[in-house]
Amino acid sequence: MAQALAEGDVRGVMSPLADDFSGVTWNLDARGARLLLQRELRAREQLRARIFDIEVDLRGESRAVATFQAVLTGGSGLIPETGRWYRVESGWRLDGNDWKLVSAEWEPVAGRR
């Protein structure tokens, strides 16, 4: 997803999102997340994500929770141009052979608000 974001590939960023995705923090569904991403890419075209400190907790055979730190840069509004550091918790579900992102919750750790 981070590579697709750097390439401005909305479809690539969105492909892991489940149809029932919930972006808890900003009350986004999959459509809302896509619209936000498209808006930010049109405004700057330089969105970048650096992801680190990834921890994955498998919950049975078909569920997982991944927590990580992310630094986002290059935005124009909710994602600031100068960058913001977030702590993220994401929920994943195995769908056939693919893991789908079903939920994400994030909080800013540092950066402009």
N, C-alpha and C positions, 0 to 999 in steps of 0.2 A: 504494500500500500504506500509506503514512504517513497519508493522508487517511482511508482505511478504518479504520485503527487508532484515529485520533482520534474517529471516529464509533462505535467499538465494534462494527464490522462484521467479524466473524470470517470470514465467507465471502469478503468483499472482500479481506481481507488474504491469505487462503490461495489465492485464485483463480490467481495466477501460479505457484504451486508445482507443479513437475512431480511426477508420481506416484512417480518415483524420486529425489525430493529427498533430499539428505543435509546435515544441519546438523552439520558436522564437529566443531566445538568441543565441543558437548554430546552428540554421537552421537545426533542426532535424525533420524528419518525424517519424512515429511510428517504422519503421524498424531501423532507425538510433538510436533511443532511446534504443531499445532492444539490438542492437549490443554494444552500449556504456555500458549498464548495464552488459551484459555478460562479456565484457572485464574487467570491474572493479571487478566483482565478482570472476573471474578466478585469477586475480592478488592478491587479498587480502582475499576474502571470509569473510570479517568482516564489510561490509558496514552497517552503521546505520544512521537513520534519526530521529531527534527529531523535532516535529512540534508544534508550539505554536502561540498564538495571531491570531487565525483563525477568519476571518470575511467573512460572506457569504451575497452577495447581489443578491436576486432573481430578474430576469429580465423576467417578465411574468411567464407563467406556465412551460416553457420547457427550460429555460436558466438560468444560474447563473454564477457569478464571485466570486471566493474565493481567498482572499488574506491572506497570512500568512508568518510567519518567519520559517525558517528551518535551523537546524544545521546538516551538513553531515560530517561523519567521516569514516575513514577506507579505503579510496581509495588509488590509486597509481599514479594518474595523474591529470585529470581534477577535480576529487574529491580527495582532499589531505588526507593523512593518519591522520594528526593532526587536521583536521577539518576546516570547513568553514561555515560561517553563511550567509544565503541568505534571501532576501526579494523576495517573489514569488507572482505572480498574475496568476491565472489559470481560464480558461473558461470551462464551463461544459454545456452539452446538455442532456436533458432527452430523452432516447431511450427506449420506452416501459416502463418498470418498473425500468430501470437502468440508473444511471447518468454516462455519458461518458465524459472523459477528452478530449477536443478538442484543447486546446492551453495552453501553459505555457510560461511565461516570467519571468526571474529571474536576480537578480543582487547581487553580493557579497556585504555584509555589513561589514564583518570582517573575518580575517583569512589569511592564506598565499595565495599568488597568484602565 
